[in-house]
């Protein structure tokens, strides 16, 4: 399984199925969240885990990193955290008589930015270059990040004391926002039985290596997205730009993100083509965190997720395309 030969779609699909099964054996009862997280990774996108404490956000991040054979680092974001604590610093080495770069934790494959909204906007912005350009610049010298690279950031939507809300410019850098939520009682019984007295994450094995993962990411553009579905995405985006309830509409980055994410999701579901249902499933994870409604609408109790779901009922879904020429994987 660890050979370095080029992966075809069928082999890649089997590897991802094994990957998904291992992650779901740890993150119990959250199949959709796991699938979304893997889709974001395959689409080379970053993830914002927005949920209450104790729902498995850190466990999900660690499990993904181990299963995908990735280097993993965690930063606990606090008000006194400095940008250099993320990017690294240049220090003077008296033995060599030269300045040397000491890499920060951002130079990894999977970075867990824990409670990202507990640090200042100045420090939050230290991640912007890394997330968009896959590099960090220290003292005018740019350092490329290892590939693959994924930021998994967490924030607690309940506590607001001592927090600094993420600017929309930074929220827009995340491909998806994923909510895990509370498990049902049957699944929670499984969680207690499995996690209460055993280090499940520590016993995990690597399913992929980083070279295979990069090959998987390169396969995603080959998934078919019809012109009609591209137009469907653009109509959703355009609707937000012309609606009186919207203060900040969806950007072209949102359109690009939806195209990439829908292809990755289709691949994970064993198809070489995107269906309208893929886009519908992704509307909230990909679009909601980028959309800002007017305060008057929020006072009425309307949230971005409800607005987007209502929007879907007003835009005609494209008729089935010529998918008969695109077989399942």
C-alpha positions as CSV (number, residue, x, y, z in Angstrom):
1,X,0.0,0.0,0.0
2,X,3.0,2.3,0.5
3,X,4.4,2.0,-3.1
4,X,5.1,5.2,-4.8
5,X,3.6,4.4,-8.2
6,X,1.1,6.8,-9.7
7,X,-2.4,6.3,-8.4
8,X,-5.4,5.7,-10.7
9,X,-8.9,6.7,-9.6
10,X,-10.0,3.2,-8.6
11,X,-6.9,2.7,-6.4
12,X,-7.2,6.2,-5.0
13,X,-10.9,5.6,-4.1
14,X,-10.0,2.4,-2.2
15,X,-7.3,4.2,-0.2
16,X,-9.7,7.0,0.7
17,X,-12.4,4.5,1.8
18,X,-9.9,2.9,4.2
19,X,-8.9,6.3,5.4
20,X,-12.5,7.3,6.0
21,X,-13.3,4.1,7.9
22,X,-10.3,4.5,10.2
23,X,-11.2,8.1,11.0
24,X,-14.9,7.2,11.6
25,X,-13.8,4.5,14.0
26,X,-12.4,7.2,16.2
27,X,-14.7,10.1,15.5
28,X,-17.8,8.1,16.1
29,X,-21.2,9.0,14.6
30,X,-20.0,11.9,12.6
31,X,-19.8,10.4,9.1
32,X,-20.8,13.6,7.3
33,X,-18.3,15.8,9.2
34,X,-15.5,13.3,8.5
35,X,-16.5,13.3,4.8
36,X,-16.5,17.1,4.6
37,X,-13.1,17.3,6.3
38,X,-11.6,14.8,3.9
39,X,-13.1,16.7,1.0
40,X,-11.6,19.9,2.2
41,X,-8.2,18.2,2.5
42,X,-8.4,16.8,-1.0
43,X,-9.5,20.2,-2.3
44,X,-6.4,21.8,-0.7
45,X,-8.6,23.8,1.6
46,X,-8.6,24.8,5.2
47,X,-11.2,24.0,7.8
48,X,-12.8,26.0,10.6
49,X,-14.3,23.8,13.3
50,X,-16.9,25.9,15.0
51,X,-18.5,24.1,17.9
52,X,-18.8,23.9,21.6
53,X,-16.1,22.3,23.8
54,X,-15.8,18.5,24.1
55,X,-17.4,17.5,20.8
56,X,-14.2,16.0,19.3
57,X,-12.6,18.9,17.3
58,X,-9.0,18.2,18.5
59,X,-9.5,14.4,18.2
60,X,-10.7,14.9,14.6
61,X,-7.6,16.9,13.7
62,X,-5.1,14.5,15.3
63,X,-6.9,11.5,13.7
64,X,-6.7,13.0,10.3
65,X,-3.0,13.8,10.6
66,X,-2.0,10.3,11.8
67,X,-4.2,8.5,9.3
68,X,-2.9,10.6,6.4
69,X,0.7,10.2,7.4
70,X,1.2,13.9,8.0
71,X,3.3,15.9,10.4
72,X,1.1,17.5,13.0
73,X,1.6,20.5,15.2
74,X,-0.8,22.4,17.6
75,X,-0.8,26.0,18.7
76,X,-2.9,27.1,21.6
77,X,-4.0,30.6,20.7
78,X,-4.0,33.0,23.6
79,X,-4.1,36.8,23.9
80,X,-0.3,37.1,24.4
81,X,0.6,34.9,21.4
82,X,2.8,36.8,19.0
83,X,3.0,36.4,15.1
84,X,6.6,35.1,15.5
85,X,5.3,32.3,17.7
86,X,3.5,31.0,14.6
87,X,5.9,31.8,11.7
88,X,9.3,31.4,13.4
89,X,12.2,33.9,13.9
90,X,15.6,34.7,12.6
91,X,18.2,34.4,15.5
92,X,21.9,35.1,15.7
93,X,24.0,32.0,16.0
94,X,27.3,33.0,17.7
95,X,29.0,29.8,16.6
96,X,28.5,30.4,12.9
97,X,28.4,34.2,13.2
98,X,25.3,34.4,11.1
99,X,21.5,34.7,11.5
100,X,19.6,31.5,11.1
101,X,15.9,30.8,10.7
102,X,14.2,28.9,13.5
103,X,10.9,27.6,12.0
104,X,7.7,28.1,13.8
105,X,4.9,25.5,14.2
106,X,3.2,26.6,11.0
107,X,5.9,24.7,9.0
108,X,4.1,21.4,9.2
109,X,1.5,19.4,7.2
110,X,-1.5,19.8,9.6
111,X,-1.6,22.7,11.9
112,X,-4.3,22.8,14.6
113,X,-5.0,26.4,15.5
114,X,-6.8,25.8,18.7
115,X,-9.3,28.5,19.8
116,X,-8.1,30.8,17.1
117,X,-10.4,33.6,18.2
118,X,-8.7,34.0,21.5
119,X,-5.7,35.8,20.1
120,X,-5.4,39.3,18.7
121,X,-6.2,40.2,15.0
122,X,-2.5,41.0,14.5
123,X,-1.5,37.4,15.4
124,X,-4.5,35.9,13.6
125,X,-3.3,37.6,10.4
126,X,0.1,35.8,10.7
127,X,-1.8,32.8,9.2
128,X,-3.1,34.7,6.2
129,X,0.0,34.3,4.0
130,X,0.4,30.7,5.0
131,X,-3.2,29.8,4.2
132,X,-3.3,31.5,0.9
133,X,0.2,31.3,-0.5
134,X,1.6,28.3,1.3
135,X,4.6,30.3,2.6
136,X,5.6,32.5,5.4
137,X,7.8,35.7,5.2
138,X,10.2,36.5,8.1
139,X,12.4,39.6,7.8
140,X,11.7,39.8,4.0
141,X,12.7,36.2,3.4
142,X,10.0,33.8,2.2
143,X,9.9,30.2,3.4
144,X,7.8,27.6,1.5
145,X,5.6,25.4,3.7
146,X,5.7,21.6,3.5
147,X,3.1,20.0,1.2
148,X,0.4,19.1,1.8
149,X,-0.6,21.9,4.2
150,X,-3.8,22.2,6.0
151,X,-5.0,24.6,8.8
152,X,-7.6,23.1,11.1
153,X,-8.8,26.0,13.3
154,X,-11.2,25.7,16.2
155,X,-13.4,28.2,17.9
156,X,-16.1,28.1,20.5
157,X,-19.3,29.9,19.4
158,X,-20.6,30.2,23.0
159,X,-17.9,32.1,24.9
160,X,-17.3,35.7,23.8
161,X,-15.4,37.0,26.8
162,X,-11.7,37.5,26.0
163,X,-12.2,36.6,22.3
164,X,-11.4,38.5,19.0
165,X,-13.9,37.6,16.3
166,X,-12.3,36.5,13.1
167,X,-12.4,39.2,10.4
168,X,-14.3,38.2,7.3
169,X,-11.1,38.5,5.3
170,X,-9.7,35.7,7.3
171,X,-12.9,33.6,7.5
172,X,-12.9,33.8,3.7
173,X,-9.6,31.9,3.7
174,X,-11.2,28.8,5.1
175,X,-12.8,26.5,2.5
176,X,-15.3,25.1,5.0
177,X,-16.8,25.6,8.4
178,X,-17.7,22.2,9.9
179,X,-19.9,21.7,13.0
180,X,-19.6,18.3,14.8
181,X,-22.5,18.8,17.2
182,X,-23.5,16.4,20.0
183,X,-23.9,12.7,19.3
184,X,-27.1,10.8,19.9
185,X,-27.3,8.6,23.0
186,X,-26.4,5.4,21.2
187,X,-23.3,6.8,19.6
188,X,-22.3,8.5,22.8
189,X,-22.5,5.2,24.5
190,X,-20.0,3.9,21.9
191,X,-17.8,6.9,22.5
192,X,-17.7,6.4,26.2
193,X,-17.0,2.7,25.8
194,X,-14.1,3.3,23.4
195,X,-12.5,6.5,24.6
196,X,-13.0,6.6,28.4
197,X,-10.1,4.4,29.4
198,X,-8.1,3.9,26.1
199,X,-5.9,6.1,24.0
200,X,-7.6,5.3,20.8
201,X,-5.8,8.0,18.8
202,X,-2.3,6.8,20.0
203,X,-3.0,3.4,18.6
204,X,-3.8,4.5,15.1
205,X,-1.8,3.5,12.1
206,X,-0.9,5.4,8.9
207,X,-3.1,4.6,5.9
208,X,-1.5,6.9,3.4
209,X,1.8,8.6,3.0
210,X,2.3,12.2,2.1
211,X,3.4,11.4,-1.5
212,X,0.2,9.4,-2.1
213,X,-1.9,12.2,-0.5
214,X,-0.4,14.8,-2.9
215,X,-1.3,12.4,-5.8
216,X,-4.8,12.2,-4.5
217,X,-5.1,16.0,-4.5
218,X,-3.9,16.1,-8.1
219,X,-6.6,13.7,-9.2
220,X,-9.5,16.0,-8.0
221,X,-9.4,18.4,-11.0
222,X,-10.1,15.5,-13.3
223,X,-13.6,15.0,-11.7
224,X,-16.3,16.3,-14.1
225,X,-18.2,19.5,-13.2
226,X,-20.7,20.4,-15.9
227,X,-21.1,23.9,-17.3
228,X,-24.7,23.8,-16.0
229,X,-23.5,23.1,-12.4
230,X,-20.9,25.9,-12.7
231,X,-23.7,28.2,-13.7
232,X,-25.8,26.9,-10.7
233,X,-23.0,27.8,-8.3
234,X,-22.7,31.3,-9.9
235,X,-26.4,31.9,-9.6
236,X,-26.3,31.1,-5.9
237,X,-23.4,33.5,-5.5
238,X,-25.0,36.2,-7.6
239,X,-28.3,35.9,-5.6
240,X,-26.4,36.9,-2.4
241,X,-25.0,40.0,-4.2
242,X,-28.4,41.3,-5.1
243,X,-30.4,40.6,-1.9
244,X,-31.4,43.4,0.4
245,X,-30.8,41.2,3.5
246,X,-27.1,40.8,2.7
247,X,-24.4,43.1,3.9
248,X,-21.4,41.2,2.7
249,X,-22.0,38.9,-0.3
250,X,-20.1,35.9,-1.5
251,X,-16.8,36.5,-3.3
252,X,-15.2,34.9,-6.3
253,X,-13.1,32.9,-3.9
254,X,-16.3,31.3,-2.6
255,X,-17.2,30.2,-6.2
256,X,-13.8,28.7,-6.7
257,X,-14.0,27.0,-3.3
258,X,-17.4,25.4,-4.1
259,X,-16.1,24.1,-7.5
260,X,-13.1,22.5,-5.8
261,X,-15.0,21.1,-2.8
262,X,-17.8,19.7,-5.0
263,X,-15.3,17.7,-7.1
264,X,-13.6,16.4,-4.0
265,X,-16.9,15.4,-2.4
266,X,-18.0,13.6,-5.6
267,X,-14.7,11.6,-5.6
268,X,-15.2,10.6,-2.0
269,X,-18.7,9.3,-2.9
270,X,-17.2,7.1,-5.6
271,X,-18.1,9.2,-8.7
272,X,-16.1,10.9,-11.5
273,X,-18.8,13.6,-11.8
274,X,-20.5,16.2,-9.6
275,X,-24.2,16.1,-9.0
276,X,-26.5,19.0,-7.9
277,X,-26.9,17.2,-4.5
278,X,-23.1,17.6,-3.9
279,X,-23.5,21.4,-4.2
280,X,-26.6,21.5,-2.0
281,X,-24.8,19.5,0.7
282,X,-21.8,21.9,0.6
283,X,-23.8,25.2,0.5
284,X,-23.7,25.8,4.3
285,X,-20.2,24.5,5.0
286,X,-18.6,26.4,2.1
287,X,-20.7,29.6,2.0
288,X,-22.3,30.3,5.4
289,X,-19.1,31.6,7.1
290,X,-18.4,34.0,4.3
291,X,-21.8,35.5,4.2
292,X,-22.7,38.5,6.5
293,X,-26.3,39.5,6.9
294,X,-27.5,42.9,7.9
295,X,-27.9,43.5,11.6
296,X,-31.6,44.1,11.1
297,X,-32.0,40.5,9.7
298,X,-30.0,39.0,12.5
299,X,-32.2,40.8,15.1
300,X,-35.1,39.0,13.4
301,X,-33.4,35.7,14.1
302,X,-32.2,35.0,10.6
303,X,-28.8,33.3,10.3
304,X,-26.7,32.7,7.2
305,X,-27.4,29.0,7.2
306,X,-31.2,29.5,7.1
307,X,-30.8,32.2,4.5
308,X,-28.8,29.9,2.2
309,X,-31.3,27.0,2.6
310,X,-34.1,29.4,1.7
311,X,-32.2,30.6,-1.3
312,X,-31.8,27.0,-2.6
313,X,-35.6,26.8,-2.9
314,X,-35.7,29.8,-5.3
315,X,-33.0,28.8,-7.7
316,X,-33.9,26.1,-10.3
317,X,-31.7,23.0,-10.0
318,X,-30.1,22.0,-13.4
319,X,-31.6,19.0,-15.1
320,X,-29.5,15.8,-15.1
321,X,-26.5,16.3,-17.4
322,X,-24.8,13.8,-19.7
323,X,-23.5,11.7,-16.8
324,X,-24.0,8.4,-18.6
325,X,-20.5,8.8,-20.2
326,X,-19.0,9.3,-16.7
327,X,-19.0,6.0,-14.8
328,X,-18.7,5.5,-11.1
329,X,-15.3,4.7,-9.7
